[in-house]
Amino acid sequence: MRRYALRDDQWERISALLPGKVGDRGRTASDNRLFVEAVLYRYRAGIPWRDIPERFGDFRVIHTRHMRWSKTGVWARVFKHLSQDSDNEYAMIDATIVRAHQHAAGARGRSKKPNASGDPKVD
Protein backbone atom coordinates (compact mmCIF):
# COMPACT_ATOMS: atom_id res chain seq x y z
CA MET A 1 0.00 0.00 0.00
CA ARG A 2 2.95 2.40 0.58
CA ARG A 3 4.56 1.55 -2.75
CA TYR A 4 3.89 4.94 -4.35
CA ALA A 5 3.73 6.93 -1.11
CA LEU A 6 6.09 9.70 -0.11
CA ARG A 7 8.61 9.15 2.62
CA ASP A 8 8.48 11.62 5.50
CA ASP A 9 11.69 13.36 4.39
CA GLN A 10 10.31 13.79 0.87
CA TRP A 11 7.07 15.24 2.21
CA GLU A 12 8.96 17.70 4.42
CA ARG A 13 10.80 19.04 1.36
CA ILE A 14 7.58 20.08 -0.41
CA SER A 15 4.89 20.55 2.26
CA ALA A 16 5.65 24.25 2.84
CA LEU A 17 5.30 24.98 -0.91
CA LEU A 18 1.73 23.72 -1.20
CA PRO A 19 -1.41 25.84 -0.83
CA GLY A 20 -4.11 25.15 1.73
CA LYS A 21 -2.04 25.55 4.88
CA VAL A 22 -3.49 27.28 7.91
CA GLY A 23 -3.00 31.00 7.35
CA ASP A 24 -3.14 30.78 3.54
CA ARG A 25 -5.87 32.66 1.73
CA GLY A 26 -8.86 30.52 0.84
CA ARG A 27 -9.94 27.15 2.12
CA THR A 28 -7.64 25.02 4.27
CA ALA A 29 -6.82 21.74 2.51
CA SER A 30 -8.10 18.60 4.18
CA ASP A 31 -5.05 16.51 3.34
CA ASN A 32 -2.45 17.74 0.87
CA ARG A 33 -0.26 14.69 1.41
CA LEU A 34 -2.99 12.24 0.44
CA PHE A 35 -3.73 14.32 -2.66
CA VAL A 36 -0.06 14.47 -3.74
CA GLU A 37 0.27 10.72 -3.19
CA ALA A 38 -2.86 10.15 -5.33
CA VAL A 39 -1.34 12.17 -8.18
CA LEU A 40 1.98 10.34 -7.85
CA TYR A 41 0.16 6.99 -7.80
CA ARG A 42 -1.71 7.90 -10.98
CA TYR A 43 1.41 8.90 -12.91
CA ARG A 44 3.70 6.16 -11.60
CA ALA A 45 1.16 3.42 -12.25
CA GLY A 46 0.23 4.88 -15.65
CA ILE A 47 -3.49 4.62 -15.04
CA PRO A 48 -6.41 6.85 -16.06
CA TRP A 49 -7.83 9.22 -13.45
CA ARG A 50 -10.95 7.09 -13.01
CA ASP A 51 -8.82 4.09 -11.93
CA ILE A 52 -7.29 5.80 -8.89
CA PRO A 53 -8.02 3.61 -5.84
CA GLU A 54 -10.94 4.71 -3.66
CA ARG A 55 -8.67 5.20 -0.63
CA PHE A 56 -7.53 8.48 -2.23
CA GLY A 57 -11.06 9.81 -2.64
CA ASP A 58 -13.21 10.75 -5.62
CA PHE A 59 -11.09 10.80 -8.79
CA ARG A 60 -13.03 13.78 -10.16
CA VAL A 61 -12.09 15.91 -7.16
CA ILE A 62 -8.45 14.82 -7.43
CA HIS A 63 -8.36 15.61 -11.14
CA THR A 64 -9.99 19.01 -10.66
CA ARG A 65 -7.54 19.93 -7.90
CA HIS A 66 -4.61 18.70 -9.99
CA MET A 67 -5.68 20.86 -12.92
CA ARG A 68 -6.16 23.87 -10.65
CA TRP A 69 -2.66 23.43 -9.20
CA SER A 70 -1.26 23.11 -12.73
CA LYS A 71 -2.92 26.33 -13.89
CA THR A 72 -1.82 28.32 -10.83
CA GLY A 73 1.78 27.11 -11.03
CA VAL A 74 1.92 25.04 -7.84
CA TRP A 75 3.47 22.02 -9.58
CA ALA A 76 5.97 24.24 -11.43
CA ARG A 77 7.02 25.80 -8.11
CA VAL A 78 7.49 22.35 -6.54
CA PHE A 79 9.49 21.04 -9.51
CA LYS A 80 11.67 24.14 -9.56
CA HIS A 81 12.37 23.79 -5.83
CA LEU A 82 13.21 20.10 -6.14
CA SER A 83 15.41 20.58 -9.21
CA GLN A 84 17.59 23.14 -7.41
CA ASP A 85 18.64 20.51 -4.90
CA SER A 86 18.46 17.34 -6.95
CA ASP A 87 19.89 14.18 -5.47
CA ASN A 88 19.83 12.29 -8.78
CA GLU A 89 17.93 9.46 -7.10
CA TYR A 90 16.28 8.50 -10.35
CA ALA A 91 19.11 9.31 -12.77
CA MET A 92 19.90 6.39 -15.02
CA ILE A 93 21.61 5.53 -18.26
CA ASP A 94 19.54 3.95 -20.97
CA ALA A 95 21.47 1.19 -22.72
CA THR A 96 18.77 -0.11 -25.02
CA ILE A 97 19.47 -0.65 -28.69
CA VAL A 98 17.02 0.64 -31.22
CA ARG A 99 17.03 -1.13 -34.55
CA ALA A 100 15.23 -0.02 -37.65
CA HIS A 101 14.19 -1.98 -40.69
CA GLN A 102 16.57 -1.61 -43.62
CA HIS A 103 13.97 0.34 -45.56
CA ALA A 104 13.65 2.87 -42.75
CA ALA A 105 17.20 4.13 -43.26
CA GLY A 106 16.19 6.49 -46.05
CA ALA A 107 18.23 4.81 -48.79
CA ARG A 108 17.02 4.79 -52.35
CA GLY A 109 15.60 1.62 -53.84
CA ARG A 110 18.92 0.21 -55.11
CA SER A 111 21.92 -0.76 -53.07
CA LYS A 112 25.42 0.13 -54.18
CA LYS A 113 27.88 -2.75 -54.33
CA PRO A 114 31.56 -2.16 -55.06
CA ASN A 115 32.93 -3.57 -58.30
CA ALA A 116 36.33 -5.22 -58.68
CA SER A 117 38.16 -1.87 -58.56
CA GLY A 118 36.35 -0.85 -55.35
CA ASP A 119 34.20 1.85 -56.97
CA PRO A 120 30.53 1.62 -56.10
CA LYS A 121 28.22 0.75 -58.94
CA VAL A 122 24.46 0.50 -59.14
CA ASP A 123 22.89 -2.88 -59.95
C-alpha positions as CSV (number, residue, x, y, z in Angstrom):
1,M,0.0,0.0,0.0
2,R,3.0,2.4,0.6
3,R,4.6,1.6,-2.8
4,Y,3.9,4.9,-4.3
5,A,3.7,6.9,-1.1
6,L,6.1,9.7,-0.1
7,R,8.6,9.1,2.6
8,D,8.5,11.6,5.5
9,D,11.7,13.4,4.4
10,Q,10.3,13.8,0.9
11,W,7.1,15.2,2.2
12,E,9.0,17.7,4.4
13,R,10.8,19.0,1.4
14,I,7.6,20.1,-0.4
15,S,4.9,20.6,2.3
16,A,5.7,24.3,2.8
17,L,5.3,25.0,-0.9
18,L,1.7,23.7,-1.2
19,P,-1.4,25.8,-0.8
20,G,-4.1,25.1,1.7
21,K,-2.0,25.6,4.9
22,V,-3.5,27.3,7.9
23,G,-3.0,31.0,7.3
24,D,-3.1,30.8,3.5
25,R,-5.9,32.7,1.7
26,G,-8.9,30.5,0.8
27,R,-9.9,27.1,2.1
28,T,-7.6,25.0,4.3
29,A,-6.8,21.7,2.5
30,S,-8.1,18.6,4.2
31,D,-5.1,16.5,3.3
32,N,-2.4,17.7,0.9
33,R,-0.3,14.7,1.4
34,L,-3.0,12.2,0.4
35,F,-3.7,14.3,-2.7
36,V,-0.1,14.5,-3.7
37,E,0.3,10.7,-3.2
38,A,-2.9,10.2,-5.3
39,V,-1.3,12.2,-8.2
40,L,2.0,10.3,-7.8
41,Y,0.2,7.0,-7.8
42,R,-1.7,7.9,-11.0
43,Y,1.4,8.9,-12.9
44,R,3.7,6.2,-11.6
45,A,1.2,3.4,-12.3
46,G,0.2,4.9,-15.6
47,I,-3.5,4.6,-15.0
48,P,-6.4,6.8,-16.1
49,W,-7.8,9.2,-13.4
50,R,-11.0,7.1,-13.0
51,D,-8.8,4.1,-11.9
52,I,-7.3,5.8,-8.9
53,P,-8.0,3.6,-5.8
54,E,-10.9,4.7,-3.7
55,R,-8.7,5.2,-0.6
56,F,-7.5,8.5,-2.2
57,G,-11.1,9.8,-2.6
58,D,-13.2,10.7,-5.6
59,F,-11.1,10.8,-8.8
60,R,-13.0,13.8,-10.2
61,V,-12.1,15.9,-7.2
62,I,-8.5,14.8,-7.4
63,H,-8.4,15.6,-11.1
64,T,-10.0,19.0,-10.7
65,R,-7.5,19.9,-7.9
66,H,-4.6,18.7,-10.0
67,M,-5.7,20.9,-12.9
68,R,-6.2,23.9,-10.6
69,W,-2.7,23.4,-9.2
70,S,-1.3,23.1,-12.7
71,K,-2.9,26.3,-13.9
72,T,-1.8,28.3,-10.8
73,G,1.8,27.1,-11.0
74,V,1.9,25.0,-7.8
75,W,3.5,22.0,-9.6
76,A,6.0,24.2,-11.4
77,R,7.0,25.8,-8.1
78,V,7.5,22.4,-6.5
79,F,9.5,21.0,-9.5
80,K,11.7,24.1,-9.6
81,H,12.4,23.8,-5.8
82,L,13.2,20.1,-6.1
83,S,15.4,20.6,-9.2
84,Q,17.6,23.1,-7.4
85,D,18.6,20.5,-4.9
86,S,18.5,17.3,-7.0
87,D,19.9,14.2,-5.5
88,N,19.8,12.3,-8.8
89,E,17.9,9.5,-7.1
90,Y,16.3,8.5,-10.3
91,A,19.1,9.3,-12.8
92,M,19.9,6.4,-15.0
93,I,21.6,5.5,-18.3
94,D,19.5,4.0,-21.0
95,A,21.5,1.2,-22.7
96,T,18.8,-0.1,-25.0
97,I,19.5,-0.7,-28.7
98,V,17.0,0.6,-31.2
99,R,17.0,-1.1,-34.5
100,A,15.2,0.0,-37.7
101,H,14.2,-2.0,-40.7
102,Q,16.6,-1.6,-43.6
103,H,14.0,0.3,-45.6
104,A,13.7,2.9,-42.7
105,A,17.2,4.1,-43.3
106,G,16.2,6.5,-46.0
107,A,18.2,4.8,-48.8
108,R,17.0,4.8,-52.3
109,G,15.6,1.6,-53.8
110,R,18.9,0.2,-55.1
111,S,21.9,-0.8,-53.1
112,K,25.4,0.1,-54.2
113,K,27.9,-2.7,-54.3
114,P,31.6,-2.2,-55.1
115,N,32.9,-3.6,-58.3
116,A,36.3,-5.2,-58.7
117,S,38.2,-1.9,-58.6
118,G,36.4,-0.8,-55.3
119,D,34.2,1.8,-57.0
120,P,30.5,1.6,-56.1
121,K,28.2,0.7,-58.9
122,V,24.5,0.5,-59.1
123,D,22.9,-2.9,-60.0
